[in-house]
């Protein structure tokens, strides 16, 4: 098969879609498919195009044996709706121009949403390349933008919803990262070719036997310290204030350290809150190269994964769960619904607390401390569970076979 993956987000950026899509491209390529990636100049999450890519409208490079074609994007870190829309639509237009310049035939265009508006580009490129659209939904947009208060303009929201449903209708296949996303689309559209394409983990890379705890000591932490990790985007959806407030509740326990790895739009707000509450053991470590992350995770004792308390997120599964559990690190989960059912009830891989409830989070940490062996037990359970059910190689090859079966290739 000849496949084009169309996405605004791709390495060397770090993040969930970047990791997932680059892995999918590599797996399809290894299976014998001709894969290209069309993406933007890397600028996320800092809102600034990375130095090596500045001043270019088009740029092509080879990553992991795959041709990656980049085009211009209006980069911004503004929280306002107009700059955000300019950011989205700038890549829509530049990717369409890329399609007109070299419209070589393809079998499928896999388009990543959000941003939803990239689906416009995908439909046009499908026409140019005589391809069928596979529309992959990792977040229900515009619903999530409305519920989080990011977009409040009703005209924009109504127009976006019409576009969303139109794209579901026109797609050959619609895939979604969670069962909740798939169920939502099934209720609101006539699309029949729906596919659950869960996130997962590469067990060869995220293998605790390959790494030591050296990072812990390089950063000045002691063996007896309890290191609690949040690694990912510091964004609106995560409700990360709960970590700062729980840290304040446990300020009297100096051996508990809260480590936040990443950048994003609410980082400044979080650092100000931490300073205001005088939380002594909250450490902001900024974005880290992806190849550092297994070493960092290995050096920590547990990972904290929160989301805001919204019905919307009951069908969400934060991608960081898979990699942390694969490293044998238990999860302290502040997410209701599908994620809680999978990793707490079925996988027995950690503890759960009510989203946005800092007292409940603090109590979970105290229970971890007071229950000897719980960290090792949850960690072992988690690794076994994700390796059995969420191996990225199997996920990619199963998806590839589904595409071929539906297309009768």
C-alpha positions as CSV (number, residue, x, y, z in Angstrom):
1,X,0.0,0.0,0.0
2,X,1.1,3.6,-0.6
3,X,0.1,5.7,2.4
4,X,0.4,9.4,3.3
5,X,0.1,10.3,7.0
6,X,-1.1,13.9,7.3
7,X,-0.5,15.4,10.7
8,X,0.3,18.7,12.2
9,X,2.4,17.0,15.0
10,X,5.4,14.8,14.4
11,X,9.0,14.3,15.8
12,X,11.3,15.9,16.6
13,X,8.4,17.3,18.6
14,X,7.5,15.3,21.7
15,X,4.0,14.3,22.7
16,X,1.4,11.6,22.3
17,X,0.4,12.0,18.6
18,X,4.0,12.5,17.6
19,X,5.1,9.2,19.3
20,X,2.1,7.2,18.1
21,X,2.2,8.3,14.5
22,X,5.9,8.0,14.1
23,X,5.6,4.4,15.4
24,X,2.7,3.7,13.1
25,X,4.6,5.0,10.1
26,X,7.6,2.8,11.0
27,X,5.5,-0.3,11.5
28,X,3.8,0.1,8.2
29,X,7.1,0.8,6.5
30,X,8.6,-2.3,8.0
31,X,5.6,-4.3,6.8
32,X,6.4,-3.3,3.2
33,X,4.2,-0.3,2.6
34,X,5.4,2.9,0.9
35,X,4.9,5.5,3.6
36,X,5.3,9.3,3.5
37,X,4.5,11.8,6.3
38,X,3.3,15.3,5.5
39,X,3.6,17.5,8.5
40,X,4.4,21.0,9.8
41,X,7.6,22.6,10.8
42,X,8.2,21.4,14.4
43,X,7.0,24.1,16.8
44,X,4.9,22.3,19.5
45,X,4.5,22.8,22.5
46,X,6.6,26.0,22.8
47,X,4.8,27.8,19.9
48,X,8.1,28.6,18.2
49,X,9.6,26.8,15.1
50,X,12.7,24.9,16.0
51,X,15.9,26.5,15.0
52,X,16.9,24.1,12.3
53,X,13.6,24.6,10.4
54,X,13.2,28.3,10.5
55,X,12.9,30.4,7.4
56,X,11.7,27.5,5.3
57,X,8.3,27.1,3.5
58,X,8.9,23.5,2.5
59,X,11.5,21.0,3.8
60,X,12.0,17.3,3.4
61,X,14.0,14.9,5.4
62,X,14.4,11.1,6.1
63,X,13.5,9.9,9.6
64,X,13.7,6.2,10.4
65,X,13.8,5.4,6.7
66,X,10.6,7.4,6.0
67,X,10.3,10.5,3.8
68,X,8.9,13.4,6.0
69,X,7.7,16.4,4.0
70,X,7.2,19.5,6.0
71,X,5.5,22.8,5.2
72,X,5.1,26.2,6.8
73,X,3.0,26.9,9.8
74,X,2.1,30.0,11.7
75,X,3.6,29.2,15.1
76,X,2.1,30.8,18.3
77,X,1.9,30.1,22.0
78,X,-1.1,32.5,22.4
79,X,-4.2,31.2,24.2
80,X,-6.5,33.4,22.2
81,X,-8.9,31.8,19.6
82,X,-7.7,33.9,16.6
83,X,-4.0,33.0,16.8
84,X,-5.0,29.4,17.4
85,X,-7.1,29.3,14.3
86,X,-4.3,30.9,12.3
87,X,-2.0,28.2,13.6
88,X,-4.4,25.5,12.4
89,X,-5.4,27.0,9.1
90,X,-1.8,28.0,8.1
91,X,-0.9,24.3,7.9
92,X,-4.1,23.4,6.2
93,X,-3.2,25.8,3.4
94,X,0.5,25.0,3.2
95,X,-0.3,21.3,3.1
96,X,-2.8,21.8,0.3
97,X,-0.1,23.7,-1.7
98,X,2.2,20.8,-1.1
99,X,-0.4,18.5,-2.5
100,X,-0.8,20.6,-5.6
101,X,2.9,20.7,-6.3
102,X,3.4,16.9,-6.2
103,X,0.1,15.0,-6.4
104,X,1.6,11.5,-6.8
105,X,-1.1,8.8,-6.5
106,X,-1.6,7.2,-3.0
107,X,-4.0,4.5,-1.8
108,X,-4.8,6.1,1.6
109,X,-4.4,9.4,3.4
110,X,-4.3,8.9,7.2
111,X,-5.3,12.2,8.7
112,X,-4.8,12.9,12.4
113,X,-7.4,15.0,14.3
114,X,-7.2,17.3,16.1
115,X,-6.8,19.8,14.6
116,X,-10.1,19.0,13.0
117,X,-9.6,21.5,10.2
118,X,-6.8,19.5,8.8
119,X,-9.6,17.2,7.5
120,X,-10.3,19.9,4.8
121,X,-6.7,19.5,3.5
122,X,-7.1,15.7,3.7
123,X,-10.2,15.7,1.5
124,X,-8.6,17.9,-1.1
125,X,-5.4,15.9,-1.1
126,X,-7.5,12.7,-1.4
127,X,-8.9,14.1,-4.6
128,X,-5.5,15.1,-5.9
129,X,-3.9,11.8,-5.1
130,X,-7.0,9.6,-5.9
131,X,-6.8,8.2,-2.4
132,X,-9.2,7.1,0.3
133,X,-9.4,8.9,3.6
134,X,-8.7,7.3,7.0
135,X,-9.7,9.9,9.6
136,X,-8.0,9.2,13.0
137,X,-9.6,10.9,16.0
138,X,-7.5,11.2,19.1
139,X,-9.7,13.8,20.7
140,X,-13.3,14.7,20.0
141,X,-13.2,18.2,18.6
142,X,-14.9,20.7,18.9
143,X,-16.6,19.1,21.9
144,X,-13.5,19.1,24.0
145,X,-12.6,22.7,23.1
146,X,-16.1,23.8,24.2
147,X,-16.1,21.8,27.4
148,X,-12.7,23.1,28.4
149,X,-13.7,26.7,27.6
150,X,-11.0,27.1,24.9
151,X,-13.6,28.0,22.3
152,X,-16.8,29.8,23.3
153,X,-17.9,31.3,20.0
154,X,-21.1,29.5,19.0
155,X,-20.7,30.2,15.3
156,X,-17.3,28.6,15.3
157,X,-18.5,25.6,17.4
158,X,-21.5,25.0,15.2
159,X,-19.5,25.2,12.0
160,X,-16.8,22.9,13.4
161,X,-19.4,20.3,14.4
162,X,-20.8,20.3,10.9
163,X,-17.3,19.8,9.5
164,X,-16.7,17.1,11.9
165,X,-19.8,15.1,10.9
166,X,-19.1,15.7,7.2
167,X,-15.6,14.3,7.6
168,X,-16.9,11.2,9.3
169,X,-19.3,10.7,6.4
170,X,-16.7,11.2,3.7
171,X,-14.0,9.0,5.3
172,X,-13.4,5.4,4.2
173,X,-12.5,4.5,7.7
174,X,-12.8,6.4,11.0
175,X,-10.4,5.3,13.8
176,X,-10.4,6.5,17.4
177,X,-7.9,6.2,20.2
178,X,-10.5,5.0,22.8
179,X,-13.7,3.0,22.9
180,X,-15.4,6.1,24.2
181,X,-14.4,8.1,21.1
182,X,-15.7,5.3,18.9
183,X,-19.0,5.0,20.8
184,X,-19.5,8.8,20.5
185,X,-18.9,8.8,16.7
186,X,-21.2,5.7,16.3
187,X,-24.1,7.6,18.0
188,X,-23.7,10.7,15.9
189,X,-22.8,9.5,12.4
190,X,-23.7,7.0,9.8
191,X,-20.1,5.8,9.4
192,X,-19.9,2.0,9.4
193,X,-16.1,1.4,9.1
194,X,-15.2,2.3,12.7
195,X,-12.0,1.0,14.3
196,X,-10.6,1.2,17.8
197,X,-6.9,2.1,17.4
198,X,-5.7,2.3,20.9
199,X,-2.4,3.8,22.0
200,X,0.3,1.4,23.2
201,X,3.9,0.9,23.9
202,X,7.1,-0.4,22.4
203,X,8.1,-3.1,24.9
204,X,11.7,-3.2,23.6
205,X,12.3,0.4,24.1
206,X,10.4,0.8,27.4
207,X,12.1,-2.1,29.1
208,X,13.1,-1.5,32.8
209,X,15.9,-4.0,32.5
210,X,17.7,-1.7,30.1
211,X,17.9,1.3,32.5
212,X,19.3,2.1,35.9
213,X,18.2,4.6,38.6
214,X,21.2,6.8,37.9
215,X,19.1,9.8,36.9
216,X,17.7,9.9,40.4
217,X,21.1,10.5,41.9
218,X,22.3,12.8,39.2
219,X,19.5,15.1,40.1
220,X,20.3,15.0,43.8
221,X,17.6,12.8,45.0
222,X,18.2,10.1,47.6
223,X,17.3,6.4,47.5
224,X,14.7,6.8,50.3
225,X,13.0,9.7,48.5
226,X,9.6,9.0,46.9
227,X,9.6,10.4,43.4
228,X,6.2,11.1,41.8
229,X,6.3,11.8,38.1
230,X,4.1,13.7,35.8
231,X,5.5,13.8,32.2
232,X,3.6,15.3,29.3
233,X,2.0,18.5,28.1
234,X,1.3,21.1,30.8
235,X,-2.1,21.9,29.3
236,X,-5.6,22.9,30.1
237,X,-7.2,19.5,30.0
238,X,-4.9,17.9,32.6
239,X,-6.0,19.9,35.6
240,X,-2.5,19.9,37.0
241,X,-3.3,22.3,39.8
242,X,-4.3,19.1,41.7
243,X,-0.7,18.1,41.8
244,X,0.5,21.4,43.2
245,X,-2.3,21.5,45.8
246,X,-1.6,17.9,46.9
247,X,2.1,18.7,47.2
248,X,1.1,21.6,49.5
249,X,-0.9,19.1,51.7
250,X,2.2,16.9,52.0
251,X,4.7,19.7,52.5
252,X,5.5,18.3,55.9
253,X,6.9,15.1,54.4
254,X,10.2,16.3,52.8
255,X,11.1,13.0,51.2
256,X,8.1,13.2,48.8
257,X,9.1,14.9,45.5
258,X,6.7,15.9,42.7
259,X,8.5,16.0,39.3
260,X,6.8,17.7,36.4
261,X,8.5,17.1,33.0
262,X,7.2,19.0,30.1
263,X,6.1,22.4,28.8
264,X,2.8,23.9,27.7
265,X,0.3,26.7,28.0
266,X,-0.3,26.5,31.7
267,X,3.3,26.1,32.9
268,X,3.5,29.7,34.1
269,X,0.3,29.4,36.0
270,X,1.5,26.3,37.7
271,X,4.8,27.7,38.7
272,X,3.1,30.8,40.1
273,X,0.7,28.6,42.1
274,X,3.6,26.5,43.4
275,X,5.4,29.7,44.5
276,X,2.3,31.1,46.1
277,X,1.7,27.9,48.2
278,X,5.4,27.6,48.9
279,X,5.5,23.9,47.9
280,X,9.0,23.0,48.7
281,X,9.3,19.7,46.7
282,X,7.7,20.5,43.3
283,X,10.3,20.4,40.5
284,X,9.6,21.7,37.0
285,X,12.1,20.2,34.6
286,X,10.9,21.4,31.2
287,X,10.7,19.3,28.0
288,X,13.1,16.4,27.7
289,X,14.3,14.6,24.6
290,X,12.2,11.5,24.0
291,X,15.1,9.1,24.4
292,X,15.7,10.4,27.9
293,X,12.2,9.4,29.1
294,X,12.6,5.7,29.8
295,X,15.6,6.6,32.1
296,X,13.6,9.3,33.9
297,X,10.6,7.0,34.4
298,X,12.8,4.2,35.6
299,X,14.2,6.5,38.3
300,X,10.8,7.4,39.7
301,X,8.5,5.5,42.1
302,X,5.1,6.2,40.7
303,X,3.5,8.3,38.0
304,X,0.5,10.7,38.5
305,X,-1.9,11.0,35.6
306,X,-4.7,13.5,36.1
307,X,-7.4,15.1,33.9
308,X,-10.1,17.6,34.6
309,X,-13.4,16.4,36.1
310,X,-15.5,16.4,32.9
311,X,-17.8,13.8,31.5
312,X,-15.9,14.3,28.2
313,X,-12.8,12.6,29.7
314,X,-14.6,9.5,30.9
315,X,-13.7,8.0,27.5
316,X,-10.1,9.3,27.6
317,X,-6.9,7.3,28.0
318,X,-3.8,9.5,28.5
319,X,-1.0,8.0,26.4
320,X,1.6,8.4,29.1
321,X,0.0,5.5,31.1
322,X,1.2,2.9,28.7
323,X,4.9,3.8,28.7
324,X,5.0,4.3,32.5
325,X,3.4,1.0,33.2
326,X,5.6,-0.8,30.7
327,X,8.6,0.5,32.8
328,X,7.0,-1.2,35.9
329,X,5.9,2.1,37.4
330,X,2.5,2.2,39.1
331,X,0.0,4.8,38.1
332,X,-1.9,7.2,40.5
333,X,-4.9,7.9,38.2
334,X,-7.2,10.9,38.4
335,X,-9.4,9.9,35.4
336,X,-12.8,8.4,35.6
337,X,-14.3,5.9,33.1
338,X,-12.5,3.9,30.5
339,X,-8.9,4.4,31.8
340,X,-9.9,3.6,35.4
341,X,-11.7,0.4,34.3
342,X,-8.7,-0.8,32.2
343,X,-5.7,0.0,34.4
344,X,-7.1,0.1,38.0
345,X,-9.9,-2.4,37.9
346,X,-8.7,-4.9,35.3
347,X,-4.9,-4.3,35.4
348,X,-4.6,-3.6,39.1
349,X,-1.7,-1.3,38.2
350,X,-2.2,1.5,40.8
351,X,-4.6,3.6,42.7
352,X,-7.4,6.0,41.6
353,X,-8.5,9.4,43.0
354,X,-11.4,11.7,42.1
355,X,-10.3,14.1,39.4
356,X,-9.3,17.6,40.6
357,X,-9.6,16.4,44.3
358,X,-6.2,17.2,45.8
359,X,-7.1,15.7,49.2
360,X,-7.9,12.4,47.5
361,X,-4.6,12.5,45.6
362,X,-2.6,13.2,48.8
363,X,-4.4,10.3,50.5
364,X,-3.4,7.9,47.6
365,X,0.2,8.9,48.1
366,X,0.0,8.3,51.8
367,X,-1.5,4.8,51.2
368,X,1.4,4.0,48.8
369,X,3.8,4.9,51.6
370,X,2.0,3.0,54.3
371,X,1.4,-0.2,52.3
372,X,4.7,-2.1,52.0
373,X,5.3,-3.7,48.7
374,X,2.4,-1.9,47.0
375,X,4.6,0.0,44.5
376,X,6.3,-3.2,43.3
377,X,3.0,-5.1,43.1
378,X,1.2,-2.4,41.1
379,X,4.3,-1.9,38.9
380,X,4.6,-5.6,38.1
381,X,0.9,-5.9,37.4
382,X,1.0,-2.9,35.1
383,X,3.9,-4.0,33.0
384,X,2.3,-7.5,32.5
385,X,-1.0,-5.9,31.6
386,X,0.2,-3.4,28.9
387,X,2.6,-5.9,27.3
388,X,-0.3,-8.3,26.9
389,X,-3.0,-5.9,25.6
390,X,-1.2,-2.8,24.2
391,X,1.9,-3.9,22.3
392,X,2.3,-1.2,19.5
393,X,3.6,-3.7,16.9
394,X,0.5,-5.9,17.2
395,X,-1.8,-2.8,17.3
396,X,-0.2,-1.4,14.0
397,X,-0.3,-4.8,12.2
398,X,-3.9,-5.5,13.2
399,X,-4.9,-2.0,11.9
400,X,-3.0,-2.6,8.7
401,X,-4.9,-5.8,8.1
402,X,-8.2,-4.1,8.9
403,X,-7.5,-1.5,6.2
404,X,-6.5,-4.2,3.6
405,X,-9.6,-6.3,4.4
406,X,-11.9,-3.3,4.0
407,X,-10.2,-2.3,0.8
408,X,-10.0,-5.9,-0.3
409,X,-6.3,-5.5,-1.2
